[in-house]
Every structure is written in structure tokens, then in C-alpha cells.
Amino acid sequence: MKIISIIGARPQFIKHAPVSLALKKKFQSLSIHTGQHYDENMSKVFFDEMKIDRPDFMLDMGKATRHGAQTAVMLQQIEEILINEKPGAVLLYGDTNSTVAGALAAAKLGIGIIHIEAGLRSYNRHLPEEINRVMTDHLSQLLFAPTANAVENLKKEGITKGVFQTGDVMCDAVRMTTPYLERKADGNYYFVTLHRPYNTDEPGRLRAILTELNGLGKKVIFSIHPRTSNNMTKWNMDPAQFANVEFIPPVGYRECLSYQTYSDAVITDSGGIQKEAYMLHKKAITLRSETEWIETMKGGANTLVFDNLSDISKVLGEKNHIEFEDAYGDGHAAEETADIIEKNISLLSI
């Protein structure tokens, strides 16, 4: 059977690495790169580091940046590829615009859909990712849930057929990568990544966050998203104003894990990085009002901070002992996923 995987954003490249290796042992496996993350450090470096085969198809996003425009451009081009290639199934990861565009294209063509990372819910419909993941789950025939909570979320929405709890494929990627990690910075530091619009697209909010980070009393290494860097320039926020913050360009997967591993704590608004921090047994602060990864919050491993930014220093000052559990599996979810697909091909006939 031919399976076409659709990828386009950093977390999807990471998840695709172990899954593509497992799929190639059992199926004809092709991939479409939507171009959602177009910067070399946001895309190409992941393929190089994780030894992922180059995509078989690369979409042209043009100047589409808004959610509707991005999804429409992807949908049109993905549909054309699916019509020509006639795959037995389309495999989708997570909750990006690439995910929902692939789901809509496949569903309208009557092609079976496999969703990896199914069942996650933040219960905030203001988040584009929440809309994407709910729509994709309800269109899918095989749903691979990383946790028991994700399975329960699907059950509450009436989705029980074709649901399998396999663990998280990002745990596979961490397991594959940790033997190669090396220290990237001297001394003690906090590692920061931020990319969500509500943290980076409003000048007052961004300045308040940077001011808080600058006052933490320890070096902060901020891997800054291109859009955030552009916003700082546009709003005349000179990095020199934040002398305690070292701004670095986006980093590849291995380098990102290295910075997290050797940090004193991780501060992020990324779903994937708050989870990676947990897998690496690192304390995290997530600058959001909710999280779909509720397992990370057990025992204070991950703390949500949003309105009161002064809570960042308060949480970092707490010396509580954290018990990290194997909440996301044993690092072999990709192999199990491929086995389940092979045994349940009939569910993909729609």
C-alpha cells in the first residue's frame, strides 16, 4: 500500500523521522512538504540531522501567511498530488494548517486518513491548533493517541473505532537523539523559545516578557523565531536593552535538545518543547493559559504562566523535587504504529 505523509512544521519533521523509518519497512512511503516552515533552520536542518529522506513533493506557499490563505493554498496543491498518486492512505501529524489541509483533501477524495497524535485537547477553541486537531480527528479512520487522556478525549466525542494508544513518537525521536547531545553553552542558563502570536505579535506583551526574562538573575538563551526577530526590529526593541538575554537564531532538533538538556529550566509556549523538556527531566514554564499536554504538569514539572509574568521568577525559585514518569511511552511508538496500520488496513477503506 502507498502511504503519503504530509509534513510542514518543525514538530512534524521530528515525528516523521522515526515513523518514516518504520513505514518504509512495510509500505511504499512518500511525503509532501507543504512549506509551512520555509526558513532553512526551521526545515532543511531537520532533514539533515535526522536523516529523513527528502520530500517527494514540495508545495509552493507563495506569500500565503494567514491561516485561511495557507490552508487554501495547501489544500489545492495536496489535492492535485493525491489525485495523481492515488495513495491508499494519507498520514498526518499533530495540529498544524498542514494537518487540516491534508485531512480535508483526503476526506473529499475518499482516501483513508491516519492521524498521529490524535485526541489532544486544550479546550480553547480560540487556538487555531485546537480547531485543526478536532477537525482532523473527526475525519480520520486510524487515530493514534499518545496517552490515556487522549483516548478518553476521543471517547467523549464519540470516537472509539480505530483508536489506538501507542505512546508518543516524539519519545522515539528523543531516544534516537540523546546519545549524540553535547553542551552548546557555558555556565548556567535558562533556555527559551517563543513563537505564538499572543506572546510575540503585540509589542507590549513581547516587551513585558523580555523585561521579565532579562531580570531573572541568570543568563537566558532565547532561540528566536524569525517572525519575533522581525517584530523586535519593527518595534525598535534593541536586543542590547536586554543584556541578560542572548538571542540566537532558530536551532535544529539536536541542538535544541542539547540546549534543553544542559539548561537549568526551559521557558516556552511550544507544545512540542514543553513535552521534550518533560522527557529530558527538565523543569518547564509554559507561557500559555492552557496546555494539551496535561501529563507534563504533574508534580510541578511544567507550570502555566500567562497573565502574571512575575510568576516566572517565583516558579524558577521553587526547589521542589519533581518525579518524572514515563508518561509518553517507551520510545518505540513508531514501530507499533506501523504494525497496527498493517493489521488494520481494512479500516482505511471509506
C-alpha positions in Angstrom: 0.0 0.0 0.0 1.1 3.5 -0.8 1.0 6.0 2.2 1.7 9.7 1.7 2.8 11.6 4.8 2.2 15.3 4.9 4.6 17.5 6.9 5.4 21.2 7.0 6.4 22.4 10.5 9.2 21.7 13.0 7.3 19.2 15.2 6.2 17.2 12.2 9.7 16.8 10.9 10.7 15.4 14.3 7.8 13.0 14.5 8.2 11.9 10.9 11.8 10.8 11.5 11.0 7.6 13.4 7.7 7.0 11.7 9.1 7.2 8.2 11.8 4.6 9.1 9.1 2.2 10.4 6.8 2.8 7.4 9.5 2.1 4.8 9.8 -1.5 6.2 6.1 -2.3 5.4 4.7 0.2 2.8 5.6 2.4 -0.1 6.1 5.6 1.7 6.1 9.1 0.1 6.0 12.5 1.7 4.7 16.0 0.9 6.4 19.1 2.4 3.9 21.9 2.5 6.5 24.6 3.0 4.7 25.9 6.1 8.1 26.4 7.8 10.3 27.7 5.0 13.4 29.0 6.8 16.4 26.7 6.4 16.9 26.5 10.1 13.2 25.7 10.5 13.1 23.0 7.9 16.2 21.7 6.0 18.4 21.3 9.0 15.9 18.8 10.5 16.0 16.6 7.4 19.8 16.7 7.5 20.2 16.0 11.2 17.5 13.3 11.5 18.4 11.6 8.2 14.9 11.9 6.8 14.5 11.3 3.1 14.0 14.5 1.1 10.3 15.1 0.4 8.9 13.6 -2.8 6.8 16.7 -3.3 7.4 20.3 -2.2 4.5 22.8 -2.3 4.7 26.4 -3.3 3.3 28.5 -0.5 3.9 31.8 -2.3 3.2 34.7 0.0 0.4 33.0 2.0 0.8 33.7 5.7 -2.7 33.9 7.2 -4.4 30.7 8.3 -7.1 30.7 5.7 -4.7 31.6 2.8 -2.2 29.0 3.9 -4.8 26.2 4.2 -6.4 27.1 0.9 -3.0 27.0 -1.0 -2.1 23.7 0.6 -5.5 22.1 0.0 -5.4 22.9 -3.7 -1.9 21.5 -4.3 -2.3 18.5 -2.0 -5.5 17.5 -3.8 -3.7 17.5 -7.1 -0.9 15.3 -5.8 -3.4 12.9 -4.2 -5.4 12.6 -7.4 -2.2 11.8 -9.4 -0.6 9.4 -6.9 -3.8 7.6 -5.7 -2.4 6.6 -2.3 -4.2 4.0 -0.1 -3.9 6.4 2.9 -2.7 9.8 3.9 -0.8 10.1 7.2 -1.0 13.3 9.2 0.8 14.6 12.3 -0.4 16.9 15.0 -2.5 20.0 14.6 -1.0 22.5 12.1 -2.5 24.1 9.0 -0.7 21.4 7.0 -2.5 18.8 9.0 -6.0 20.1 8.4 -5.4 20.8 4.8 -4.2 17.2 4.3 -7.3 15.9 6.1 -9.7 17.9 4.1 -8.1 17.0 0.8 -8.0 13.3 1.6 -11.5 13.2 3.0 -13.1 14.9 0.0 -11.3 12.3 -2.3 -12.4 9.3 -0.2 -8.8 8.5 0.9 -8.3 6.9 4.3 -6.7 9.2 6.9 -4.2 8.2 9.6 -3.7 10.8 12.4 -0.7 10.5 14.7 -1.1 12.5 17.9 -4.8 12.2 18.0 -7.1 13.1 20.9 -5.2 16.0 22.3 -7.4 18.8 23.6 -6.7 22.2 25.2 -10.4 23.0 25.2 -9.6 26.5 23.9 -11.3 27.0 20.5 -9.6 30.3 20.1 -6.4 28.4 19.3 -6.1 27.5 15.5 -4.4 24.3 16.6 -7.4 23.2 18.6 -9.7 23.6 15.6 -7.2 21.8 13.4 -6.9 18.8 15.7 -10.6 18.4 16.3 -11.4 18.5 12.6 -8.7 16.1 11.7 -9.7 13.6 14.4 -13.3 13.6 13.2 -12.2 12.9 9.6 -9.7 10.1 10.4 -10.1 6.4 10.3 -7.0 5.4 12.2 -6.2 7.5 15.3 -3.0 7.0 17.2 -3.4 8.6 20.7 -0.2 9.2 22.7 -1.8 8.9 26.1 -4.8 7.5 28.0 -6.1 11.1 28.4 -6.1 11.5 24.6 -8.1 8.2 24.2 -10.6 9.5 26.8 -10.9 12.8 25.0 -11.8 11.0 21.8 -14.3 8.8 23.6 -16.1 11.9 25.0 -16.6 13.0 21.4 -18.0 9.6 20.3 -14.8 8.4 18.6 -13.9 4.9 19.6 -13.4 2.9 16.3 -9.9 2.8 15.0 -8.4 4.4 18.1 -5.1 3.0 19.5 -2.9 4.2 22.4 0.7 3.8 21.3 2.7 6.3 23.2 4.3 9.4 21.7 6.5 9.2 18.6 8.4 12.2 19.9 9.7 10.0 22.7 11.1 7.8 19.9 12.9 10.8 18.4 14.3 11.8 21.8 15.5 8.3 22.4 17.2 8.2 19.0 18.9 11.6 19.5 20.1 11.8 23.2 23.3 9.7 22.7 24.6 12.5 20.4 23.9 15.5 22.5 26.7 17.9 23.5 26.8 21.0 25.6 26.3 24.1 23.5 26.7 26.9 26.1 28.9 27.5 29.1 27.6 28.1 32.6 24.1 28.0 34.0 21.2 29.3 31.9 17.5 29.1 31.1 16.6 28.1 27.6 13.7 30.0 25.9 11.6 29.5 22.8 8.5 31.6 22.0 6.5 31.7 18.7 2.8 32.0 19.4 1.2 35.3 18.2 -0.3 36.2 21.6 3.2 36.3 23.0 5.1 37.8 20.1 2.8 39.8 17.9 1.8 42.5 20.4 4.6 44.9 21.3 3.5 45.5 24.9 3.3 41.8 25.6 6.6 41.0 24.0 8.4 43.8 25.8 7.0 42.6 29.1 8.2 39.1 28.5 11.7 40.2 27.5 11.9 42.5 30.5 10.9 39.7 32.8 13.4 37.3 31.3 16.1 39.9 31.5 15.6 40.3 35.2 15.8 36.6 36.2 19.3 36.9 37.5 20.7 34.2 35.3 21.7 34.1 31.6 18.8 33.4 29.3 19.4 31.8 25.9 16.5 32.7 23.6 16.2 30.8 20.3 14.2 33.4 18.5 11.7 32.7 15.8 12.2 34.8 12.5 8.8 36.5 13.0 9.7 37.5 16.5 13.0 38.9 15.4 11.3 40.9 12.7 8.8 42.2 15.2 11.6 43.4 17.5 13.2 45.3 14.7 9.8 46.8 13.6 9.1 48.0 17.1 12.6 49.3 17.8 13.3 46.8 20.5 17.1 46.8 20.6 18.5 43.4 21.9 21.1 45.4 23.8 18.2 46.6 26.1 18.1 43.1 27.4 21.7 42.5 28.3 21.0 39.3 30.2 19.3 37.7 27.2 21.4 36.0 24.5 19.4 35.9 21.3 20.3 33.1 18.9 18.8 32.0 15.6 16.4 29.1 15.3 18.3 25.8 16.1 18.0 22.3 14.7 16.5 19.5 16.6 19.7 18.0 18.1 20.9 21.5 19.1 17.5 22.3 20.7 17.6 19.1 22.7 21.2 19.9 23.8 20.3 23.4 25.0 17.4 21.9 26.9 19.4 19.1 28.4 22.1 21.3 29.9 19.8 24.2 31.0 18.5 24.9 34.5 14.9 25.2 33.1 13.0 25.7 29.9 10.6 28.5 29.2 8.4 28.1 26.1 5.0 28.3 24.5 5.6 25.3 22.2 3.6 22.2 22.7 6.5 20.0 21.5 9.2 21.7 23.6 7.2 21.6 26.9 6.9 17.8 26.2 10.6 17.4 25.2 11.6 19.1 28.5 9.5 16.6 30.4 11.1 13.7 28.5 14.5 15.2 29.3 13.5 15.6 33.0 13.8 19.4 32.9 11.5 21.8 34.7 9.4 23.9 32.3 7.4 27.0 32.3 4.8 27.3 29.6 3.7 30.9 28.7 0.1 29.8 27.9 -3.2 29.7 29.8 -3.7 26.1 28.9 -1.9 23.0 27.6 -3.0 19.9 25.7 -0.1 18.0 27.4 -1.6 17.8 30.8 0.7 15.0 31.9 3.6 17.4 32.0 2.0 19.4 34.8 2.1 16.5 37.3 4.2 17.3 40.3 5.1 20.8 39.1 7.2 19.6 36.2 5.5 22.1 33.9 3.8 25.3 35.1 1.5 27.5 33.1 2.2 31.2 33.4 0.2 33.8 31.4 -1.3 36.9 32.9 1.1 37.4 35.8 4.6 37.2 34.3 6.3 37.8 37.6 5.3 34.2 38.4 8.2 33.1 36.1 10.8 34.0 38.7 8.6 32.6 41.5 8.3 29.2 39.9 12.0 29.1 39.0 12.9 29.8 42.6 10.9 26.8 43.9 13.2 24.0 45.0 10.5 21.2 44.9 11.6 17.7 43.9 9.9 16.6 40.7 9.1 12.9 39.9 9.2 12.5 36.2 7.2 9.5 34.9 7.2 7.6 31.6 4.0 9.3 30.6 4.7 9.1 26.8 5.7 5.5 26.3 8.9 3.6 25.9 10.3 5.2 22.8 9.0 2.6 20.3 5.7 4.1 19.3 6.6 4.4 15.6 7.2 0.6 15.2 3.9 -0.2 17.0 2.1 2.4 14.8 3.4 0.7 11.6 2.3 -2.7 12.8 -1.2 -1.5 13.7 -1.6 0.1 10.3 -0.6 -3.1 8.6 -3.1 -5.1 10.6 -6.0 -2.6 10.2 -5.8 -1.6 6.5 -9.4 -2.5 6.1 -10.4 0.4 8.4 -8.9 2.8 5.8 -11.4 1.8 3.1 -14.0 4.5 3.1 
